[in-house]
């Protein structure tokens, strides 16, 4: 593999450990300086920091930069979008340092080479040529690089204000898709359910309240919902599984076989097609939890017993309308 500007930039980007829970700010600052060194005016480079109240506000940032059109215009045009964070490496059998790019047999290895610092490197490598040909640009070209895509999409939500401000005509998101066009993605909702009971010795069954009981009811409800969605939809073509999925994933409860469980937690995820409203699903789940609590009160469950449901992450589904499709 010949030495290229893209490879040099990618090696630098891989060198930044940007696992989502850690900082991406040093990488963003390096990119901003790279753009200045290329000759892009500072007024066209914006490092966007999260709200102070957001966890990690002091270590995370987006970058939004604009290469103006030949007439100086900065509105419209296309945005090249990518996330700078990567997934963890702990517990994985890497044979090399995941944060040092290695070339072997014509391939480049390192955390993020594919998802998705490779695309960011390609976009940055284009900047000098775009600046040289700026006079011929009919519309501006924007760069939009975000944080925490792998966790909660906070960076993407924040950078929407910049995309709206510049009225971008469209975005190219360089996620690895084997060079196939992707014009839709499912939404996702990660939920945390908790049941609180009353502990007692297992021989004193009527003295306690088993927290697992309500959790099994929720599990049955989720599996029934999963079955109904697989049979009745709504369906959307193009996906391997063309309907909303439900995944009860993690259950934690109880401490010993001779103790009535006092707590039980259940984490689950739903991934919805655009035609299926996640807000409606969450509303229905909240109603199910409310009915559980009402039933416990009617049965005179011990004080403090009950269930709750909270949202961990909610990401909207997307499907482009026909005129936007390639």
C-alpha positions as a printed Julia matrix, in Angstrom:
326×3 Matrix{Float64}:
   0.0     0.0    0.0
   1.57    3.26  -1.14
   2.09    6.09   1.35
  -0.74    8.57   1.03
  -1.97   11.67   2.77
  -5.04    9.68   3.82
  -2.91    7.02   5.49
  -0.77    9.57   7.29
  -3.83   11.36   8.64
  -5.49    8.08   9.62
  -2.4     7.04  11.56
  -2.57   10.27  13.51
  -6.3     9.87  14.22
  -5.88    6.26  15.37
  -3.25    7.49  17.83
  -5.92    9.34  19.78
  -7.68    7.04  22.25
 -11.24    8.25  21.76
 -13.24    5.47  23.42
 -16.61    7.08  24.02
 -16.34    7.46  27.8
 -12.97    9.16  27.43
 -11.92   12.42  25.77
 -12.11   13.21  22.08
 -11.17   16.87  22.59
  -7.44   16.4   21.78
  -8.39   14.84  18.43
 -10.8    17.68  17.64
  -8.15   20.27  18.51
  -5.67   18.49  16.24
  -8.18   18.5   13.37
  -8.89   22.2   13.88
  -5.16   22.97  13.71
  -4.78   20.78  10.62
  -7.52   22.77   8.87
  -5.86   26.05   9.82
  -2.54   24.74   8.52
  -4.28   23.88   5.23
  -5.27   27.53   4.92
  -8.9    27.41   6.01
  -9.81   30.6    7.83
 -10.44   30.36  11.56
 -13.89   31.94  11.05
 -14.91   28.79   9.16
 -13.79   26.36  11.89
 -16.06   25.86  14.89
 -15.22   23.67  17.87
 -18.6    23.03  19.46
 -18.57   22.17  23.17
 -21.41   20.36  24.99
 -23.61   22.12  27.56
 -21.81   22.4   30.89
 -24.39   20.18  32.6
 -23.78   17.27  30.21
 -21.58   14.48  31.59
 -18.15   14.7   29.99
 -18.65   18.31  28.9
 -15.03   19.12  29.74
 -13.57   16.34  27.58
 -15.85   16.16  24.52
 -16.41   18.37  21.48
 -17.76   18.44  17.94
 -16.09   20.13  15.01
 -17.99   21.86  12.23
 -16.0    23.45   9.43
 -16.99   24.99   6.1
 -15.05   25.34   2.87
 -16.96   28.19   1.21
 -18.19   28.12  -2.37
 -16.43   30.14  -5.02
 -18.69   33.12  -4.37
 -17.99   32.94  -0.64
 -21.32   31.33   0.19
 -21.5    29.08   3.24
 -25.1    27.87   2.97
 -26.31   24.79   1.17
 -23.91   22.21  -0.15
 -23.05   18.82   1.26
 -21.74   17.88   4.7
 -19.25   15.06   5.18
 -20.21   13.62   8.56
 -18.52   11.19  10.9
 -18.07   10.34  14.55
 -14.68   10.5   16.24
 -15.35    8.09  19.11
 -14.65    4.36  19.01
 -15.85    1.3   20.91
 -13.8    -0.16  23.8
 -10.89   -2.57  23.38
 -10.89   -4.14  26.85
 -11.05   -7.92  26.89
 -10.18   -8.23  23.2
  -7.21  -10.21  21.86
  -5.35   -7.52  19.94
  -1.92   -8.64  18.7
  -0.83   -5.0   18.33
  -1.52   -1.74  20.13
  -5.07   -0.8   19.01
  -4.14    2.88  19.19
  -1.14    2.59  16.91
  -1.96    1.98  13.26
  -0.15   -1.01  11.77
   0.06   -1.97   8.11
   0.2    -5.68   7.33
  -0.43   -7.51   4.05
  -1.98   -4.44   2.46
  -4.37   -3.81   5.35
  -4.39   -1.16   8.05
  -5.09   -2.24  11.62
  -6.11   -0.08  14.58
  -9.24    0.78  16.53
 -11.38    2.96  14.27
  -9.64    2.31  10.95
 -13.01    1.25   9.56
 -15.58    2.67  11.98
 -15.04    5.44  11.26
 -11.78    7.34  11.39
 -10.98    6.05   7.92
 -13.72    8.2    6.42
 -12.66   11.21   8.49
  -9.1    10.79   7.19
 -10.34   10.71   3.59
 -12.46   13.83   4.15
  -9.54   15.71   5.72
  -7.19   14.63   2.93
  -9.55   16.28   0.42
  -9.34   19.68   2.11
  -6.14   20.98   0.44
  -7.51   20.14  -3.03
 -10.91   21.66  -2.23
  -9.21   24.85  -1.11
  -7.08   24.94  -4.27
 -10.2    24.59  -6.4
 -12.39   26.75  -4.21
 -13.04   29.24  -6.99
 -14.77   26.51  -8.99
 -16.96   25.25  -6.15
 -20.62   25.84  -6.93
 -21.59   25.18  -3.31
 -19.75   24.89  -0.01
 -18.46   21.67   1.49
 -18.89   21.13   5.22
 -17.14   18.83   7.68
 -19.16   17.65  10.69
 -17.33   15.46  13.2
 -19.08   14.39  16.4
 -18.51   12.68  19.75
 -20.27    9.8   21.55
 -22.03    8.24  18.58
 -21.29    4.81  20.0
 -23.11    5.62  23.27
 -25.96    8.12  23.09
 -25.65   10.32  19.98
 -25.24   13.46  22.11
 -22.74   14.91  19.66
 -25.0    14.31  16.67
 -27.93   15.96  18.4
 -25.78   18.98  19.25
 -24.36   19.44  15.76
 -27.83   19.58  14.19
 -27.9    23.29  15.02
 -24.9    23.83  12.73
 -26.43   21.8    9.9
 -29.61   23.86  10.17
 -27.7    27.14  10.41
 -25.89   26.37   7.15
 -28.99   24.87   5.5
 -27.05   21.88   4.19
 -28.64   20.26   1.15
 -27.57   16.81   2.31
 -25.11   14.74   4.32
 -22.81   11.88   3.49
 -22.26    9.83   6.63
 -19.2     7.68   6.07
 -20.18    4.65   8.14
 -18.7     1.39   6.79
 -21.3    -0.09   4.43
 -19.06   -1.89   1.9
 -19.62    1.1   -0.4
 -23.36    0.43  -0.6
 -25.82    3.31  -0.3
 -27.8     3.24   2.94
 -30.88    5.44   2.96
 -32.5     4.39   6.24
 -31.67    3.15   9.7
 -33.66    1.82  12.61
 -34.15    3.78  15.77
 -33.17    2.41  19.15
 -34.38    2.68  22.71
 -32.48    1.21  25.64
 -34.67    0.93  28.73
 -34.06    0.11  32.39
 -36.86   -1.57  34.35
 -36.68   -2.13  38.1
 -38.88   -4.03  40.54
 -38.65   -3.47  44.29
 -39.94   -6.08  46.74
 -39.42   -6.93  50.39
 -36.71   -9.33  51.52
 -37.47  -12.13  53.95
 -36.29  -15.66  54.65
 -37.61  -18.07  52.04
 -39.4   -20.08  54.74
 -41.49  -17.01  55.57
 -43.05  -16.61  52.15
 -45.93  -14.4   53.26
 -43.61  -12.03  55.12
 -41.83  -10.84  51.98
 -42.62   -9.75  48.44
 -40.65  -11.32  45.6
 -39.3    -8.66  43.23
 -38.85  -11.24  40.48
 -42.59  -11.68  40.06
 -43.19   -8.28  38.48
 -40.06   -8.68  36.37
 -41.31  -11.96  34.92
 -44.56  -10.21  34.04
 -42.61   -7.54  32.17
 -40.53  -10.21  30.43
 -43.69  -12.01  29.3
 -45.08   -8.7   28.05
 -41.9    -7.97  26.07
 -41.74  -11.43  24.49
 -45.4   -11.16  23.52
 -44.7    -7.74  21.99
 -41.74   -9.17  20.1
 -43.9   -11.94  18.65
 -46.69   -9.55  17.65
 -44.3    -7.15  15.89
 -42.67  -10.0   13.96
 -46.08  -11.19  12.75
 -47.97   -7.92  12.28
 -45.28   -5.32  11.64
 -45.21   -2.58  10.51
 -42.65   -3.75   8.0
 -40.02   -1.81   6.06
 -38.13   -3.32   3.15
 -34.36   -3.27   2.98
 -33.53   -4.63   6.42
 -32.46   -8.2    7.19
 -35.19   -8.07   9.86
 -37.8    -5.7    8.38
 -39.74   -4.97  11.57
 -39.19   -3.56  15.06
 -37.17   -5.88  17.3
 -37.34   -6.35  21.07
 -34.39   -7.72  23.04
 -34.73   -8.41  26.79
 -31.01   -8.46  27.51
 -29.86   -8.24  31.14
 -31.61   -9.48  34.29
 -30.15   -9.02  37.78
 -31.99  -10.03  40.93
 -31.73  -11.95  44.15
 -28.72  -12.79  46.3
 -29.35  -16.31  47.63
 -31.81  -19.18  47.23
 -33.01  -18.86  50.82
 -33.82  -15.14  50.61
 -36.88  -13.66  48.92
 -35.45  -11.23  46.32
 -35.8    -7.58  47.28
 -34.66   -6.1   43.97
 -34.69   -7.12  40.34
 -33.45   -5.14  37.36
 -34.11   -5.73  33.68
 -32.46   -3.88  30.82
 -33.87   -4.27  27.34
 -33.64   -2.68  23.93
 -36.02   -2.02  21.06
 -34.96   -1.14  17.5
 -37.79    0.32  15.47
 -38.4     0.88  11.79
 -39.34    4.44  10.88
 -43.0     3.51  10.38
 -43.23    2.31  13.98
 -43.45    5.11  16.53
 -41.09    4.5   19.45
 -42.84    7.18  21.51
 -46.01    5.09  21.36
 -44.16    1.98  22.49
 -42.63    3.82  25.45
 -46.03    5.26  26.38
 -47.52    1.75  26.33
 -44.68    0.38  28.45
 -45.18    3.19  30.97
 -48.88    2.28  31.09
 -47.99   -1.38  31.71
 -45.77   -0.37  34.64
 -48.52    1.87  36.03
 -50.96   -1.06  35.94
 -48.45   -3.24  37.76
 -48.14   -0.66  40.53
 -51.91   -0.28  40.7
 -52.3    -4.04  41.06
 -49.71   -4.11  43.85
 -51.54   -1.41  45.75
 -54.83   -3.26  45.32
 -53.19   -6.44  46.64
 -51.83   -4.45  49.6
 -48.21   -5.18  48.79
 -45.77   -4.05  51.51
 -44.88   -0.37  51.56
 -42.08    0.54  49.17
 -42.8    -2.26  46.74
 -43.32   -1.27  43.12
 -41.88   -1.03  39.63
 -40.32    1.72  37.54
 -39.13    2.26  33.98
 -36.64    4.79  32.67
 -35.08    5.58  29.33
 -31.33    5.11  28.97
 -30.95    6.04  25.31
 -33.5     6.89  22.62
 -32.3     7.32  19.03
 -34.83    8.19  16.31
 -35.31    6.04  13.23
 -34.64    7.53   9.79
 -35.89    6.79   6.31
 -35.27    9.16   3.43
 -38.21   10.1    1.23
 -38.16    8.9   -2.4
 -36.88   12.18  -3.94
 -33.81   11.99  -1.71
 -32.88    8.49  -2.75
 -30.04    7.85  -5.17
